[in-house]
Amino acid sequence: MLNILKIVKGYYTITLNLNHIACEMLIEKLNHWINPRIRALTLYQVHDATGFVKLDAMENPYTLPSELRQEWLELIQQVPFNRYPDPQAFKLKARLTTSLNLPTKTELLLGNGSDELLQILMLAVNGDNRVILSFEPSFVMYRMIATWIGLEFIGIPLQLPNFNINIDAALEAIARYRPAIIFLAYPNNPTGNLFDAAAIHRIIQAAPGLIVIDEAYAPFTDETWIEKILQYDNLLVLRTVSKMGLAGLRLGYLIGHPAWIKELDKIRMPYNINVLTQITVDWALSHKEIFDMQTRQIRMERERLQQNLSDLPGIIVYPSQANFILFRVNNAPFIFQQLKTHGILIKNLHNSHPMLDNCLRVTVGTAEENNAFFTALTTMLSPLLKN
C-alpha cells in the first residue's frame, strides 16, 4: 500500500511539474504573439444584472405590447434562416431613410452596433503617424478601438464644471496633431450634455480629416447635425437603433456623403447584418409611433428624476439631453454598493476618469424603476445629510 502511495504521489508531482512547464510555455507564447497594446488593456466589464432593477446601460426599459410581439413572432417564422442575408440590406436602408427622415442625397453604412462602424472608420484611415482625437471623458470605445488598431489617440480634457469643450485647446490640438478623425459624442456619454454648436462648427472647419458626430442618444434631444452633412465635405453622423428600444439587435448606421460611404463599405465584412436584425428592425420601424411614445415617456421621466435628484442636498446633478443622468455625490463607490444591496444597479464612474471622481450615472427607467432608485438613494443618504 505504501509503494502504491509513493507511485501515486510521484505521478502527481510529475503532472504538476508538467503543468507548470506547460503554463510557462503558454505564457511565453502569449507574450510573444499577443500585441503588447492588447496585453496592456483591461477587459471591458459588464455587470451581471440578474435580479436587479437595471439602470446601468442606457437601455429603453419598455417592451412591446403583446399583440405586436405576436405579430413579430409570426413574421420571423417566415425567415429563411438557411440563406445568407441581403449583403447590402437595401430594404432596411430604405426603411431607415424614410422612417427617420434622413437626407436623400446621403448614403448609409450599416454595422453591428456603432462599435463595428467605429472600427471600420479607424481601419480606413489607419497608417503611420495617424491620430484619432476626441474629448474626455466621453465614450470609452473611441480610445479602446484606436488602441486595438494601433492608432495614436489624443483625448482633449473637457472643461469643468459643466464638461464643455475648451475650444482653444481643441484648435491647438487639431493644428498640432492633424487628426485623421475627430469623434464628438452629441449628447456626450457619460456627461449627457450637448456641446456648444458654435464650437463644433469651428472644429469642423479646422479639421484636416473626418469629423464623426456620434448621435447615439438622438431620440432624447431635438438637436442633430444630419442636415449639415452636405454642407461640410468631412462630416459624418453616427447613429444606432439601440437607445430607441432595439439594443439587442445591434444595429448602428453611419450617414454621410456617398463618396465617403463607398470607400468605408470596402472594409465592411460581407453579410455583417444578420437576417433577423434586418427583418426585425424593418418591421419595428413600421411601428415607429410605439417607440416615439416610449421616447416621450423617457424624456418626461428624465425631467422628473433630474428635478428630484436636484432637490437632494449634497448632490450635484448635471443637465442631460440623453436617457441617463450623471450626478456627483460624496463616497460614490459606497453609494453604488449600497444601491446594489437594495437591488438597484446603476453605473459607477468613480476612478474611470479624474473628472468623474465620485460620479454615478443612472439610466432613466420606467416610473416604477425610477421611484425605486430614488427611494433607495434617499434612504441611504438620509443619515449622511443629517450630519
PEZI-V795825 format. One record per pair of residues at least 24 apart in sequence whose ideal C-beta (glycine too) atoms are under 8 Angstrom apart, sorted by sequence separation. I is the first residue (numbers start at 1). GAP is how many residues later the second one is. D is the distance in whole Angstrom. If there is no record, write none. Layout:
BEGIN
i=I gap=GAP d=D
i=I gap=GAP d=D
END
This chain:
BEGIN
i=118 gap=24 d=7
i=122 gap=24 d=6
i=126 gap=24 d=7
i=210 gap=24 d=5
i=211 gap=24 d=5
i=212 gap=24 d=5
i=213 gap=24 d=5
i=214 gap=24 d=5
i=215 gap=24 d=5
i=216 gap=24 d=5
i=219 gap=24 d=6
i=233 gap=24 d=7
i=236 gap=24 d=6
i=336 gap=24 d=6
i=126 gap=25 d=6
i=152 gap=25 d=8
i=154 gap=25 d=7
i=163 gap=25 d=7
i=182 gap=25 d=5
i=200 gap=25 d=7
i=209 gap=25 d=7
i=210 gap=25 d=8
i=211 gap=25 d=7
i=212 gap=25 d=8
i=213 gap=25 d=7
i=218 gap=25 d=8
i=219 gap=25 d=5
i=298 gap=25 d=5
i=332 gap=25 d=8
i=335 gap=25 d=7
i=115 gap=26 d=6
i=119 gap=26 d=5
i=123 gap=26 d=6
i=125 gap=26 d=8
i=137 gap=26 d=7
i=197 gap=26 d=8
i=210 gap=26 d=6
i=212 gap=26 d=6
i=216 gap=26 d=7
i=217 gap=26 d=6
i=229 gap=26 d=6
i=251 gap=26 d=5
i=332 gap=26 d=4
i=114 gap=27 d=8
i=118 gap=27 d=5
i=122 gap=27 d=5
i=182 gap=27 d=7
i=184 gap=27 d=7
i=186 gap=27 d=5
i=189 gap=27 d=7
i=194 gap=27 d=7
i=205 gap=27 d=8
i=207 gap=27 d=6
i=216 gap=27 d=6
i=229 gap=27 d=6
i=230 gap=27 d=7
i=249 gap=27 d=8
i=250 gap=27 d=7
i=331 gap=27 d=7
i=332 gap=27 d=6
i=346 gap=27 d=7
i=163 gap=28 d=4
i=179 gap=28 d=7
i=181 gap=28 d=6
i=182 gap=28 d=7
i=184 gap=28 d=7
i=186 gap=28 d=7
i=189 gap=28 d=7
i=204 gap=28 d=5
i=229 gap=28 d=7
i=249 gap=28 d=5
i=330 gap=28 d=6
i=332 gap=28 d=5
i=344 gap=28 d=6
i=119 gap=29 d=8
i=122 gap=29 d=6
i=151 gap=29 d=8
i=164 gap=29 d=8
i=167 gap=29 d=8
i=170 gap=29 d=7
i=174 gap=29 d=7
i=179 gap=29 d=7
i=180 gap=29 d=4
i=181 gap=29 d=5
i=182 gap=29 d=5
i=183 gap=29 d=5
i=184 gap=29 d=5
i=185 gap=29 d=5
i=186 gap=29 d=6
i=194 gap=29 d=6
i=226 gap=29 d=6
i=328 gap=29 d=8
i=329 gap=29 d=6
i=343 gap=29 d=8
i=344 gap=29 d=5
i=115 gap=30 d=7
i=119 gap=30 d=7
i=135 gap=30 d=6
i=158 gap=30 d=8
i=163 gap=30 d=6
i=165 gap=30 d=5
i=178 gap=30 d=5
i=179 gap=30 d=6
i=180 gap=30 d=7
i=181 gap=30 d=8
i=182 gap=30 d=7
i=184 gap=30 d=7
i=187 gap=30 d=5
i=204 gap=30 d=7
i=251 gap=30 d=5
i=328 gap=30 d=5
i=342 gap=30 d=8
i=162 gap=31 d=7
i=164 gap=31 d=7
i=165 gap=31 d=6
i=171 gap=31 d=7
i=175 gap=31 d=7
i=178 gap=31 d=7
i=181 gap=31 d=6
i=183 gap=31 d=6
i=185 gap=31 d=7
i=204 gap=31 d=6
i=249 gap=31 d=6
i=328 gap=31 d=5
i=329 gap=31 d=7
i=164 gap=32 d=6
i=167 gap=32 d=5
i=171 gap=32 d=7
i=174 gap=32 d=5
i=249 gap=32 d=6
i=327 gap=32 d=7
i=328 gap=32 d=8
i=344 gap=32 d=5
i=158 gap=33 d=7
i=170 gap=33 d=6
i=174 gap=33 d=6
i=187 gap=33 d=7
i=326 gap=33 d=6
i=327 gap=33 d=6
i=343 gap=33 d=8
i=165 gap=34 d=5
i=174 gap=34 d=7
i=187 gap=34 d=6
i=246 gap=34 d=8
i=326 gap=34 d=8
i=327 gap=34 d=8
i=339 gap=34 d=7
i=342 gap=34 d=4
i=135 gap=35 d=7
i=164 gap=35 d=8
i=165 gap=35 d=8
i=167 gap=35 d=6
i=171 gap=35 d=6
i=246 gap=35 d=6
i=326 gap=35 d=5
i=327 gap=35 d=7
i=167 gap=36 d=8
i=325 gap=36 d=7
i=186 gap=37 d=7
i=324 gap=37 d=5
i=325 gap=37 d=5
i=339 gap=37 d=6
i=342 gap=37 d=8
i=165 gap=38 d=8
i=246 gap=38 d=6
i=324 gap=38 d=6
i=338 gap=38 d=8
i=339 gap=38 d=7
i=342 gap=38 d=8
i=186 gap=39 d=7
i=245 gap=39 d=8
i=324 gap=39 d=5
i=325 gap=39 d=7
i=133 gap=40 d=6
i=241 gap=40 d=6
i=323 gap=40 d=6
i=324 gap=40 d=6
i=133 gap=41 d=7
i=142 gap=41 d=5
i=323 gap=41 d=5
i=339 gap=41 d=7
i=212 gap=42 d=8
i=335 gap=42 d=7
i=338 gap=42 d=5
i=241 gap=43 d=8
i=133 gap=44 d=6
i=139 gap=44 d=8
i=138 gap=45 d=7
i=335 gap=45 d=7
i=131 gap=46 d=4
i=133 gap=46 d=4
i=139 gap=46 d=5
i=245 gap=46 d=5
i=335 gap=46 d=8
i=131 gap=47 d=7
i=132 gap=47 d=6
i=138 gap=47 d=5
i=244 gap=47 d=5
i=131 gap=48 d=5
i=132 gap=48 d=7
i=133 gap=48 d=7
i=134 gap=48 d=7
i=131 gap=49 d=6
i=132 gap=49 d=5
i=133 gap=49 d=5
i=134 gap=49 d=4
i=135 gap=49 d=7
i=245 gap=49 d=6
i=130 gap=50 d=5
i=132 gap=50 d=8
i=133 gap=50 d=8
i=134 gap=50 d=7
i=138 gap=50 d=6
i=139 gap=50 d=5
i=210 gap=50 d=8
i=244 gap=50 d=8
i=132 gap=51 d=7
i=134 gap=51 d=8
i=138 gap=51 d=7
i=244 gap=51 d=7
i=138 gap=52 d=8
i=329 gap=52 d=8
i=127 gap=53 d=8
i=135 gap=53 d=8
i=137 gap=53 d=6
i=138 gap=53 d=8
i=137 gap=54 d=7
i=330 gap=54 d=7
i=125 gap=55 d=4
i=125 gap=56 d=6
i=305 gap=57 d=8
i=122 gap=59 d=7
i=305 gap=59 d=6
i=121 gap=60 d=6
i=135 gap=60 d=8
i=302 gap=62 d=5
i=301 gap=63 d=5
i=304 gap=63 d=8
i=301 gap=64 d=7
i=118 gap=65 d=8
i=301 gap=65 d=7
i=305 gap=65 d=5
i=309 gap=65 d=7
i=312 gap=65 d=8
i=298 gap=66 d=5
i=301 gap=66 d=6
i=304 gap=66 d=7
i=308 gap=66 d=5
i=312 gap=66 d=7
i=315 gap=66 d=8
i=314 gap=67 d=7
i=305 gap=68 d=8
i=309 gap=68 d=8
i=301 gap=69 d=6
i=305 gap=69 d=7
i=312 gap=69 d=6
i=314 gap=70 d=7
i=314 gap=71 d=6
i=219 gap=72 d=8
i=313 gap=72 d=6
i=312 gap=73 d=8
i=139 gap=75 d=7
i=220 gap=75 d=7
i=219 gap=76 d=5
i=139 gap=77 d=8
i=220 gap=78 d=7
i=219 gap=79 d=8
i=220 gap=79 d=6
i=243 gap=80 d=6
i=220 gap=82 d=7
i=125 gap=84 d=7
i=125 gap=85 d=7
i=121 gap=89 d=7
i=121 gap=91 d=6
i=44 gap=96 d=8
i=223 gap=98 d=7
i=44 gap=100 d=7
i=114 gap=100 d=7
i=221 gap=100 d=4
i=220 gap=101 d=6
i=221 gap=101 d=7
i=114 gap=102 d=6
i=220 gap=102 d=5
i=41 gap=103 d=7
i=220 gap=103 d=5
i=217 gap=104 d=7
i=219 gap=104 d=8
i=217 gap=105 d=4
i=41 gap=106 d=7
i=217 gap=106 d=6
i=41 gap=107 d=8
i=37 gap=110 d=6
i=38 gap=110 d=7
i=37 gap=111 d=7
i=37 gap=113 d=7
i=35 gap=115 d=8
i=121 gap=115 d=8
i=106 gap=120 d=8
i=118 gap=120 d=8
i=117 gap=121 d=6
i=103 gap=123 d=7
i=106 gap=123 d=6
i=102 gap=124 d=7
i=103 gap=124 d=7
i=106 gap=124 d=7
i=114 gap=124 d=6
i=105 gap=125 d=6
i=114 gap=125 d=8
i=193 gap=125 d=7
i=103 gap=126 d=6
i=114 gap=126 d=5
i=192 gap=126 d=6
i=193 gap=126 d=6
i=103 gap=127 d=6
i=113 gap=127 d=6
i=191 gap=127 d=6
i=192 gap=127 d=7
i=193 gap=127 d=7
i=194 gap=127 d=5
i=114 gap=128 d=8
i=192 gap=128 d=3
i=193 gap=128 d=7
i=113 gap=129 d=7
i=192 gap=129 d=6
i=192 gap=130 d=5
i=58 gap=131 d=7
i=192 gap=132 d=6
i=121 gap=133 d=8
i=187 gap=133 d=7
i=189 gap=133 d=7
i=192 gap=133 d=7
i=187 gap=134 d=4
i=190 gap=134 d=7
i=192 gap=134 d=5
i=117 gap=135 d=5
i=187 gap=135 d=5
i=189 gap=135 d=8
i=191 gap=135 d=5
i=116 gap=136 d=7
i=117 gap=136 d=8
i=190 gap=136 d=6
i=113 gap=137 d=4
i=115 gap=137 d=7
i=117 gap=137 d=5
i=112 gap=138 d=5
i=113 gap=138 d=7
i=114 gap=138 d=4
i=100 gap=139 d=8
i=112 gap=139 d=7
i=113 gap=139 d=5
i=124 gap=139 d=6
i=111 gap=140 d=8
i=112 gap=140 d=7
i=124 gap=140 d=5
i=110 gap=141 d=7
i=111 gap=141 d=5
i=110 gap=142 d=7
i=111 gap=142 d=7
i=110 gap=143 d=5
i=111 gap=143 d=7
i=121 gap=143 d=7
i=124 gap=143 d=6
i=109 gap=144 d=7
i=110 gap=144 d=8
i=120 gap=144 d=6
i=123 gap=144 d=5
i=108 gap=145 d=5
i=109 gap=145 d=4
i=108 gap=146 d=7
i=108 gap=147 d=6
i=109 gap=147 d=8
i=120 gap=147 d=5
i=107 gap=148 d=8
i=120 gap=148 d=6
i=106 gap=149 d=5
i=107 gap=149 d=7
i=106 gap=150 d=6
i=107 gap=150 d=7
i=106 gap=151 d=7
i=107 gap=151 d=4
i=103 gap=152 d=8
i=106 gap=152 d=7
i=109 gap=152 d=5
i=102 gap=153 d=6
i=105 gap=153 d=8
i=108 gap=153 d=7
i=107 gap=154 d=4
i=107 gap=155 d=8
i=109 gap=155 d=5
i=163 gap=155 d=7
i=109 gap=156 d=6
i=116 gap=156 d=7
i=162 gap=156 d=7
i=96 gap=157 d=6
i=111 gap=157 d=7
i=162 gap=157 d=8
i=190 gap=157 d=7
i=110 gap=158 d=8
i=58 gap=159 d=8
i=109 gap=159 d=7
i=190 gap=159 d=6
i=112 gap=160 d=6
i=111 gap=161 d=7
i=112 gap=161 d=7
i=110 gap=162 d=7
i=111 gap=162 d=8
i=110 gap=163 d=5
i=190 gap=166 d=7
i=190 gap=169 d=8
i=190 gap=171 d=5
i=92 gap=181 d=7
i=59 gap=183 d=8
i=60 gap=183 d=7
i=62 gap=183 d=7
i=87 gap=183 d=5
i=59 gap=184 d=8
i=60 gap=184 d=6
i=87 gap=184 d=5
i=89 gap=184 d=5
i=58 gap=185 d=6
i=60 gap=185 d=4
i=96 gap=185 d=8
i=100 gap=185 d=8
i=85 gap=186 d=6
i=92 gap=186 d=5
i=95 gap=186 d=7
i=99 gap=186 d=4
i=60 gap=187 d=7
i=84 gap=187 d=5
i=91 gap=187 d=7
i=95 gap=187 d=5
i=99 gap=187 d=8
i=59 gap=188 d=5
i=85 gap=188 d=6
i=85 gap=189 d=6
i=89 gap=189 d=5
i=92 gap=189 d=6
i=96 gap=189 d=7
i=99 gap=189 d=5
i=57 gap=190 d=8
i=85 gap=190 d=4
i=92 gap=190 d=5
i=95 gap=190 d=5
i=84 gap=191 d=8
i=91 gap=191 d=6
i=95 gap=191 d=7
i=83 gap=192 d=7
i=86 gap=192 d=6
i=163 gap=192 d=7
i=85 gap=193 d=5
i=81 gap=194 d=7
i=80 gap=195 d=7
i=160 gap=195 d=6
i=79 gap=196 d=6
i=79 gap=197 d=7
i=158 gap=197 d=7
i=157 gap=198 d=7
i=76 gap=200 d=7
i=79 gap=200 d=6
i=76 gap=203 d=7
i=75 gap=204 d=7
i=76 gap=204 d=7
i=75 gap=205 d=8
i=72 gap=208 d=7
i=75 gap=208 d=6
i=72 gap=211 d=6
i=71 gap=212 d=8
i=72 gap=212 d=8
i=137 gap=212 d=8
i=140 gap=212 d=8
i=137 gap=215 d=7
i=137 gap=216 d=4
i=136 gap=217 d=6
i=137 gap=218 d=6
i=68 gap=219 d=6
i=136 gap=219 d=8
i=137 gap=219 d=6
i=68 gap=222 d=7
i=64 gap=223 d=8
i=65 gap=225 d=7
i=64 gap=226 d=7
i=60 gap=231 d=8
i=62 gap=232 d=5
i=60 gap=234 d=6
i=60 gap=235 d=8
i=62 gap=235 d=7
i=61 gap=237 d=8
i=60 gap=238 d=7
i=60 gap=263 d=7
i=58 gap=264 d=7
i=58 gap=265 d=6
i=58 gap=266 d=5
i=52 gap=288 d=7
i=55 gap=289 d=7
i=56 gap=289 d=5
i=53 gap=290 d=6
i=55 gap=290 d=6
i=56 gap=290 d=5
i=57 gap=290 d=8
i=52 gap=291 d=6
i=53 gap=291 d=5
i=54 gap=291 d=6
i=55 gap=291 d=5
i=56 gap=291 d=5
i=51 gap=292 d=7
i=52 gap=292 d=7
i=53 gap=292 d=7
i=52 gap=293 d=4
i=49 gap=296 d=5
i=47 gap=298 d=6
i=61 gap=302 d=8
i=61 gap=303 d=8
i=59 gap=304 d=7
i=61 gap=304 d=4
i=62 gap=304 d=7
i=56 gap=305 d=8
i=58 gap=305 d=5
i=61 gap=305 d=5
i=57 gap=306 d=6
i=55 gap=307 d=5
i=56 gap=307 d=6
i=55 gap=308 d=4
i=61 gap=308 d=6
i=54 gap=309 d=8
i=55 gap=309 d=8
i=55 gap=310 d=5
i=54 gap=311 d=8
i=53 gap=312 d=7
i=55 gap=314 d=6
i=53 gap=316 d=5
i=55 gap=318 d=6
i=53 gap=319 d=5
i=53 gap=320 d=7
END
